[in-house]
Amino acid sequence: MHIHLKMSEFILSILKNSLSITFFVLAMMLFIEYINVKTSGSFCRNIQRKGWRQIVIGVLFGVLPGCLGTYTVVTLFSHNLVSLGALFATFVATMGDEAFLLFSLDMRTALLLTGILVVIAIVGGFLIDVLYKSKNLELGVAHFEIHKEESQHDEERPSVIENLKHASPHRAILLFGVLLIFVLSALGEIGHSHDIMPMEIEHHHEEHSLDWFSITFMLISLATACVLCVVPEHFLEHHFWEHIIQKHFLKVLGWTTCIITAVQLLNCWVELQDVVNQYRWCILIVAVLVGLIPESGPHILFISLYLSGSIPFSILLANMLVQDGHGGLPLFAESKLTFVFLKLSKAAIALLIGAVGMSF
C-alpha cells in the first residue's frame, strides 16, 4: 500500500510539472498570436529586427527568476521572431528556479553571479548571431500568420456575451481547461515540484517560490480566459486550435513528460551529493554534466555546497552557466538540434571559465 501511494505521488508530481510547463508555453503562444493579429503583424515585424535589441530582450527575460522568461523567448524563437543569439543570451543569463533560493540566502553572490552571466550572455549572443548568419542555419519552426478576414472585419466581431452564448465545442473545451488550471493554481497544485532537491533546503525554497508560481499561473489563466472569450471563432479555430493546440500541445507535453520522468528516475538510483563528495577533483566536470540536465532541482546541490564553503565560486558559476532550469524542455520539444547546440556551447564555455577560475 505504501509503495502504491509513493508511485501515485511520483506520477502526480510529473504530471503537475509537465502540464504547468505546457500550459505556460501554449498561453504565451496564444498571447503573441493574438497581439500579432490585433496589430496586423507589426508586433512580430518589430521584434524580428536584427541587432542588439534582441540580445537585450533575451537577457532581460533570462535574468527573471524562474523559468517563465525562458519559456517566452523559446516561444518567440520557435516562430522565428528572435535570433539564435538572443535565445543563447536568454539561456546563459537565466538561473531558473535556483535564483529564488540564491537571492534569498546570499544576495551579494546572486548579484555577482547574475552580472557575470549577463556579460557572457551579451558577448556570446553577438558572436552566435555572427556565426548563425554566416552559416544561414534555419533552426526556427513556423511564423505567425495574418488572415485577411481578421484585418478587414474587426468591427463585425461578436461580443463576449454572444461568444459565450453560442460557444463552439473548441471554445467550451479550452475555457474549461483554463478554468481547471486556475482552480489548481489557487489550491497551490500548479507549479514546479522539487522532489529532487536536498531535503535540508527544500522547504526553504518552496517558501519563496510556491506562492509566486501560484499567483503567476492564476493571472495567466485569467488573461488566457479573457482572450478566449473575446476572440472570434475564426481566430479560435484557425490560429489557436489548428496552429497551437494541434501542432504544439502533444509535442511539448510528451517530450516534457519523458524528460522529467527520466530525471526523477535517475535521482532515485544516483545520489548526486555522494557522487560530488567522492570525486572532489572531478567536481568541475560533474557540475557541468549536472548542468546539462534540463530540470530545476539538481543544481541546488551546488548552491548548497558553495554556501557551506565546500566548493569555490568558479564551480558554482560553471554549473549555473550550463543549467537553464526547465527552460530547455519546450525547446527540446520544438528543435532538438538547437537544444543540443546551446547545451554543448554553454558546457564548453563553462569548462573554460571554470578551469581558469580553479587555477586561481
Residue pairs with C-beta under 8 A, 6 or more apart in sequence:
10 195
10 264
13 193
13 195
13 264
14 257
14 260
14 261
14 264
15 257
16 189
16 190
16 191
16 193
17 192
17 193
17 256
17 260
17 326
18 253
18 256
18 257
18 260
19 181
19 190
19 253
20 190
20 191
20 192
20 213
20 217
21 67
21 71
21 252
21 256
21 326
21 329
21 330
22 249
22 252
22 253
22 256
22 330
23 181
23 190
23 217
23 220
24 68
24 71
24 217
24 220
25 71
25 74
25 75
25 248
25 252
25 330
26 244
26 245
26 248
26 249
26 252
27 220
27 223
27 224
28 71
28 72
28 75
29 75
29 79
29 244
29 248
30 224
30 227
30 240
30 244
31 223
31 224
31 227
32 43
32 44
32 75
32 76
32 79
32 81
32 144
33 144
33 239
33 240
33 243
33 244
34 227
34 231
34 235
35 43
36 43
36 44
36 144
36 146
37 144
37 146
37 150
37 151
37 235
37 239
40 146
40 151
41 144
41 146
44 79
44 81
44 143
44 144
47 54
47 57
47 76
47 81
47 82
48 80
48 81
48 82
50 83
50 129
52 126
54 82
54 83
54 85
54 86
55 85
55 86
55 89
55 121
55 122
55 125
55 126
55 129
56 122
57 73
57 82
57 86
58 73
58 82
58 85
58 86
58 87
58 88
58 89
58 90
58 93
58 121
58 125
59 89
59 90
59 93
59 118
59 121
59 122
59 125
60 69
61 69
61 70
61 72
61 73
61 90
62 69
62 70
62 73
62 89
62 90
62 91
62 92
62 93
62 94
62 117
62 121
63 69
63 93
63 94
63 114
63 117
63 118
64 94
65 95
65 97
65 99
65 100
65 103
66 96
66 97
66 99
66 100
66 209
66 212
66 213
66 216
66 325
67 94
67 96
67 97
67 192
67 296
67 324
67 325
67 326
67 327
68 216
69 90
69 94
69 327
70 90
70 91
70 94
70 96
70 324
70 325
70 326
70 327
70 328
71 326
71 327
71 330
73 82
73 86
73 87
73 90
74 87
74 327
74 330
74 331
74 334
75 330
76 82
76 86
77 83
77 84
77 86
77 87
77 140
77 331
77 338
78 140
78 141
78 142
78 330
78 331
78 334
78 335
79 140
79 141
79 142
79 143
79 144
80 140
80 141
80 142
80 143
81 144
83 128
83 129
83 132
84 128
84 129
84 132
84 137
84 139
84 338
85 124
85 125
85 126
85 127
85 128
85 129
85 132
86 125
86 129
87 331
87 338
87 342
88 121
88 124
88 125
88 128
88 342
88 345
89 121
89 122
89 124
89 125
90 121
90 327
91 324
91 327
91 328
91 342
91 346
92 117
92 120
92 121
92 124
92 125
92 321
92 346
92 349
93 114
93 117
93 118
93 121
94 117
94 324
94 325
94 327
95 102
95 110
95 113
95 114
95 117
95 320
95 323
95 325
96 296
96 299
96 323
96 324
96 325
96 326
96 327
97 192
97 194
97 205
97 209
97 296
97 297
97 325
97 326
98 296
98 299
98 300
98 303
98 320
98 323
98 325
99 110
99 114
100 205
100 208
100 209
100 212
101 201
101 204
101 205
101 208
101 209
101 300
101 303
102 109
102 110
102 113
102 303
103 110
104 204
104 208
105 204
105 303
105 307
106 307
109 306
109 307
109 313
109 316
112 313
113 316
113 317
113 320
116 317
117 317
117 320
117 321
120 321
120 349
120 353
124 345
124 349
128 345
139 335
139 337
139 338
139 341
140 335
141 334
141 335
142 243
142 247
145 239
145 243
147 234
147 238
149 234
150 234
150 235
157 232
158 166
158 232
160 229
160 230
163 171
163 229
163 230
163 231
163 232
163 233
164 229
167 175
168 233
168 236
168 237
170 236
170 237
170 241
171 228
171 233
171 236
174 228
174 236
174 240
174 241
175 225
175 228
175 229
178 221
178 224
178 225
178 228
179 221
179 225
181 190
181 217
181 221
182 217
182 218
182 221
182 222
182 225
184 190
185 191
185 214
185 215
185 217
185 218
185 221
186 214
186 218
188 210
188 211
188 214
190 213
190 214
190 217
191 209
191 210
191 213
191 214
191 217
192 209
192 213
192 296
192 326
194 202
194 205
194 206
194 296
194 297
194 300
195 264
195 267
195 297
196 263
196 264
196 267
196 295
196 297
196 298
197 205
197 297
197 300
198 273
198 300
198 301
198 304
200 304
201 300
201 304
205 300
228 236
228 240
231 240
248 333
248 334
251 333
251 334
252 329
252 330
252 333
252 334
254 333
255 329
255 332
255 333
256 329
256 330
256 333
259 294
259 295
259 329
259 332
260 295
260 329
263 293
263 294
263 295
263 297
263 298
267 297
267 298
272 290
272 298
272 301
273 301
275 286
276 283
276 286
276 301
276 305
279 286
283 311
283 315
284 314
284 315
284 318
284 351
284 354
284 355
284 358
285 351
287 302
287 311
287 315
287 316
287 318
287 319
287 322
287 350
287 354
288 318
288 319
288 322
288 347
288 350
288 351
288 354
290 298
290 299
290 301
290 302
290 319
290 323
291 299
291 318
291 319
291 320
291 321
291 322
291 323
291 346
291 347
291 350
292 322
292 323
292 343
292 347
293 299
293 323
294 324
294 326
294 327
294 328
294 329
294 332
294 339
295 325
295 326
295 329
296 325
296 326
299 319
299 320
299 323
302 311
302 315
302 316
302 319
302 320
303 316
305 311
305 315
305 316
306 312
306 313
306 315
306 316
312 357
312 358
313 357
314 353
314 354
314 356
314 357
314 358
315 354
315 357
315 358
317 350
317 353
317 354
317 357
318 350
318 351
318 353
318 354
318 357
319 350
321 346
321 349
321 350
321 353
322 343
322 346
322 347
322 350
324 342
324 346
328 339
328 342
328 343
331 338
331 339
331 342
332 339
